[in-house]
Amino acid sequence: MTLLSPVWLWLLVPVLAIAVLYVVMYARRSRYAVRFTNLDLLDKVAPEGPGWRRHVPAAAFGAMLILLVVGFARPSAEVSVPRERATIVVAFDVSASMQATDVAPDRFTAAREAARRFVQGLPERFNLGLVAFSSSAAVAVPPTLDRPAVLSAIDRLTTDSGTAIGEAVFSSLDAIRSIDAQAGEDPPPSHIVLLSDGSNTTGRPMRAAAEQAAGGGVPVTTIAYGTQDGSIELGGQSVPVPVDGPALRDLAGTTGGGFYEAASGDQLQAVYEDIGTSVGYRTERREVWPWFVGIGLLAAAVAAGTSLLWFSRIP
């Protein structure tokens, strides 16, 4: 939190002076009470003192003054504000290695379910597209507001051989350009979320795709999904398919996106939730002085209420 008008904090000096004066007056009053030597008569005159209650109105009044002064100083803080619109393309790896069972029940099934939840959690005004890639990449659903269409396309995904990560990025960029052309001079911000468990084995290189995305100002957030112990049955033999993260990390770093690793369905869901927060909200600095003024007024009400209740007067 920062203060836009910190000069108003000088008003805390007289508030501190009032607090010091209150302590001094209370100390003097205590000394005066000790001088009253006839304690039996003192008990009859004042059989029960207010004790700690005498300080509650004063403390609440002091808190009110401090909060109002800080409010005058115009405190501001960074807050997350929902984006009004954006274009998100989910690039989903459907290569044969996604059939590995190192993630229960298998990588493909768990990833598909997590992707569904991610789609359902995005703001309704976001354009959302789906690209599926294996040995090639294809736009399964162009960016649209039609969530059921995207969910239905996710359910229809099937696995195939090969992993064309570079082609997936190029196809995603093409899909984004199509929606940008419709938006005219004010296209929404765009983002690619790419999930894969392997290396680029076919198609155009990932470096070229990363440079293309970076040049267009489109971040690519990547998710390396699976473990190093993954394997699939191919031709009656067990073929290792360990997850390969360095290339995906480089792709994300080049484009200004984030890189995540997930080794289970629960971890993948947590990753998607984090991504949804980052792409669905933007951080803005806003003044929060109304909170301080409001709490200060509440403190004033506490001071007045307790003083009336216990001492039949307003401080």
C-alpha positions in Angstrom: 0.0 0.0 0.0 1.2 3.5 -0.8 0.0 7.0 0.2 -0.7 9.5 -2.6 -0.8 12.5 -0.2 1.5 11.5 2.7 1.8 15.2 3.8 -1.5 14.7 5.6 0.2 12.3 8.0 1.5 15.4 9.9 -1.9 15.5 11.4 -0.9 12.5 13.5 1.3 14.8 15.6 -1.7 16.5 17.3 -3.4 13.1 17.6 -0.3 11.8 19.4 -0.3 14.9 21.6 -3.9 14.2 22.6 -3.0 10.6 23.5 0.0 11.8 25.7 -2.3 14.3 27.4 -4.8 11.6 28.1 -2.2 9.4 29.8 -0.9 12.3 31.8 -4.3 13.4 33.0 -5.2 9.8 34.0 -2.0 9.5 36.0 -2.7 12.8 37.8 -6.2 11.6 38.6 -4.9 8.3 40.1 -2.5 10.2 42.4 -5.3 12.5 43.5 -7.4 9.5 44.5 -4.6 8.1 46.6 -4.6 11.3 48.7 -8.1 10.5 49.9 -7.2 8.9 53.2 -10.6 7.8 54.4 -10.9 4.6 52.3 -14.1 3.4 53.9 -15.9 6.6 52.9 -14.3 6.4 49.4 -15.9 3.0 49.0 -19.3 4.3 49.9 -19.0 7.3 47.6 -17.6 5.3 44.7 -18.2 1.7 45.5 -17.2 0.4 42.0 -15.0 2.2 39.5 -15.4 1.9 35.7 -12.1 0.0 35.4 -11.1 -0.8 31.9 -14.3 0.5 30.5 -13.3 4.1 31.0 -10.6 3.7 28.3 -12.8 2.1 25.6 -14.4 5.3 24.4 -11.0 7.1 24.4 -9.3 4.3 22.5 -12.1 4.2 19.9 -12.0 7.9 19.6 -8.2 7.8 19.0 -8.6 5.0 16.4 -11.1 7.2 14.6 -8.7 10.1 14.4 -5.9 7.9 13.2 -8.0 6.3 10.5 -9.4 9.6 9.3 -5.9 11.0 9.0 -4.7 8.0 7.0 -7.7 8.4 4.8 -6.8 12.0 4.1 -3.4 10.7 3.0 -5.2 8.8 0.2 -3.9 5.3 0.6 -3.9 3.2 -2.6 -3.3 -0.5 -3.2 -3.0 -2.9 -6.1 -6.2 -4.8 -6.6 -7.3 -7.5 -9.1 -9.9 -6.3 -11.5 -11.8 -8.6 -13.8 -11.0 -8.0 -17.5 -14.0 -7.0 -19.6 -12.9 -9.0 -22.6 -10.0 -11.2 -23.9 -9.3 -14.0 -26.3 -7.9 -17.2 -24.9 -6.9 -20.2 -27.1 -6.3 -23.5 -25.3 -3.8 -25.7 -27.3 -4.3 -29.3 -26.2 -1.7 -32.0 -26.8 -3.5 -35.2 -28.2 -0.3 -37.1 -29.0 -0.1 -40.8 -28.2 2.1 -40.2 -25.2 -0.9 -38.6 -23.4 -2.2 -42.2 -22.9 0.5 -42.8 -20.3 -1.0 -43.9 -16.9 1.5 -42.2 -14.6 -1.3 -39.8 -14.0 -4.6 -41.5 -12.9 -6.5 -42.7 -14.8 -4.2 -41.5 -17.6 -2.7 -38.2 -18.8 -5.3 -37.6 -21.5 -8.4 -38.2 -19.4 -7.2 -36.1 -16.5 -6.0 -33.3 -18.7 -9.3 -33.2 -20.6 -11.3 -32.9 -17.3 -9.0 -30.2 -16.0 -9.4 -28.3 -19.3 -13.2 -28.5 -19.0 -13.1 -26.9 -15.6 -10.8 -24.2 -16.9 -13.2 -23.4 -19.7 -16.1 -23.2 -17.3 -14.3 -20.9 -14.9 -13.4 -18.2 -17.4 -15.5 -15.0 -17.6 -18.4 -15.3 -20.0 -17.4 -12.4 -22.1 -14.0 -14.0 -23.0 -13.6 -15.4 -26.5 -12.4 -18.9 -26.1 -10.9 -21.2 -28.8 -9.5 -24.7 -28.9 -6.5 -26.1 -30.9 -5.7 -29.8 -30.9 -2.3 -31.0 -32.0 -0.4 -34.2 -32.5 1.5 -34.7 -35.7 -0.2 -31.6 -37.0 -2.4 -28.9 -35.5 -5.9 -27.9 -36.2 -8.4 -25.3 -34.8 -11.1 -27.4 -33.3 -13.2 -24.4 -32.3 -12.4 -20.8 -33.4 -12.5 -18.2 -30.6 -16.1 -17.9 -29.6 -18.4 -17.0 -26.6 -20.2 -20.3 -27.1 -18.9 -22.3 -24.1 -20.9 -25.5 -24.9 -19.3 -25.7 -28.3 -15.8 -25.6 -26.7 -16.8 -28.2 -24.0 -18.3 -30.5 -26.7 -15.1 -30.2 -28.7 -13.0 -31.1 -25.7 -15.1 -34.2 -25.2 -14.5 -35.3 -28.8 -10.7 -35.1 -28.6 -8.9 -38.3 -29.5 -5.2 -39.2 -29.4 -2.8 -39.6 -32.4 0.9 -39.9 -33.0 3.5 -37.1 -33.1 3.8 -33.8 -31.3 3.8 -30.5 -33.3 4.1 -27.9 -30.6 5.3 -25.2 -33.0 2.4 -25.8 -35.4 0.0 -25.6 -32.4 1.3 -22.1 -31.6 1.0 -21.0 -35.3 -2.5 -22.3 -35.5 -3.5 -20.6 -32.3 -2.1 -17.3 -33.6 -4.1 -17.7 -36.8 -7.2 -18.2 -34.7 -6.5 -15.1 -32.7 -5.9 -13.0 -35.8 -9.3 -14.0 -37.1 -11.1 -12.7 -34.1 -8.9 -9.6 -34.0 -9.9 -8.8 -37.6 -13.5 -8.9 -36.6 -12.8 -6.5 -33.6 -11.3 -3.9 -35.9 -9.0 -1.2 -34.4 -9.6 -2.3 -30.8 -8.9 -6.0 -30.5 -9.0 -7.6 -27.0 -5.9 -8.9 -25.3 -5.0 -12.4 -26.2 -3.3 -15.4 -24.6 -2.4 -18.9 -25.5 -2.5 -21.7 -22.9 -0.6 -24.7 -24.3 -0.5 -28.1 -22.5 1.9 -30.8 -23.6 3.9 -33.7 -22.2 6.6 -34.1 -24.9 9.1 -32.5 -27.2 8.4 -31.0 -30.6 8.8 -33.9 -33.0 7.4 -32.6 -36.3 6.4 -29.4 -38.0 7.9 -26.0 -37.7 10.4 -25.4 -34.9 9.2 -24.0 -31.6 11.7 -21.2 -31.7 10.1 -19.8 -34.9 6.7 -20.1 -33.2 7.9 -18.3 -30.1 9.3 -15.4 -32.1 6.1 -15.1 -34.0 4.0 -15.0 -30.8 6.4 -12.6 -29.1 6.3 -10.3 -32.2 2.5 -10.2 -32.1 2.4 -9.5 -28.3 0.7 -12.8 -27.5 2.0 -14.6 -24.4 2.1 -18.3 -24.5 1.7 -20.0 -21.1 2.9 -23.6 -21.1 2.1 -26.6 -18.9 4.5 -29.6 -18.8 2.1 -32.4 -17.8 3.2 -35.8 -16.6 6.1 -37.4 -14.8 9.5 -38.8 -15.7 8.2 -42.3 -15.2 5.5 -42.2 -17.8 5.3 -45.0 -20.4 2.8 -46.3 -23.0 2.3 -49.7 -24.6 3.4 -49.7 -28.3 3.6 -52.8 -30.4 3.5 -55.0 -27.3 6.4 -53.1 -25.7 6.6 -50.5 -23.0 7.9 -47.2 -24.4 9.1 -44.5 -22.0 7.4 -41.1 -22.5 8.9 -38.8 -19.8 7.7 -35.3 -19.7 10.0 -32.7 -21.3 9.8 -29.3 -19.7 12.9 -27.3 -20.8 11.6 -26.6 -24.3 8.2 -25.5 -22.9 9.9 -23.3 -20.4 11.8 -21.6 -23.2 8.7 -21.1 -25.2 6.9 -19.4 -22.3 9.9 -17.3 -21.4 10.4 -16.0 -25.0 6.8 -14.9 -25.3 6.3 -13.5 -21.8 4.0 -16.3 -20.6 4.2 -18.5 -17.6 5.6 -22.0 -17.3 4.0 -24.6 -15.0 4.7 -28.3 -14.2 2.0 -30.7 -13.2 2.5 -34.3 -12.2 -1.1 -35.1 -11.3 -4.7 -34.3 -12.1 -5.0 -32.2 -8.9 -1.8 -30.3 -9.7 -3.0 -29.6 -13.2 -6.3 -28.3 -11.9 -4.5 -25.9 -9.6 -2.3 -24.7 -12.5 -5.4 -24.0 -14.6 -6.9 -22.1 -11.7 -3.8 -20.0 -11.3 -3.7 -19.3 -15.1 -7.4 -18.3 -15.0 -6.6 -15.8 -12.3 -3.7 -14.3 -14.3 -5.5 -14.0 -17.6 -8.9 -13.2 -16.3 -7.9 -10.3 -14.1 -5.6 -7.4 -14.4 -3.8 -5.5 -11.6 -4.7 -1.9 -11.1 -3.7 0.6 -8.4 -6.8 2.1 -6.8 -7.4 4.4 -3.9 -8.8 2.6 -0.8 -9.3 5.7 1.4 -13.1 5.0 1.7 -12.3 1.9 3.7 -10.3 3.9 6.2 -12.9 6.6 6.5 -15.7 4.0 6.9 -13.9 2.1 9.6 -13.0 5.4 11.3 -16.7 6.3 11.4 -17.5 2.9 12.8 -14.9 3.6 15.5 -16.6 7.0 16.2 -19.9 5.1 16.7 -18.2 2.7 19.1 -16.8 5.6 21.1 -20.2 7.4 21.3 -22.2 4.2 22.0 -20.0 2.9 24.8 -19.7 6.3 26.4 -23.5 6.7 26.4 -24.1 3.2 27.7 -21.6 3.3 30.5 -21.3 6.9 31.4 -24.5 8.6 30.0 -22.5 11.1 28.0 -20.9 11.5 24.7 -17.1 12.0 24.9 
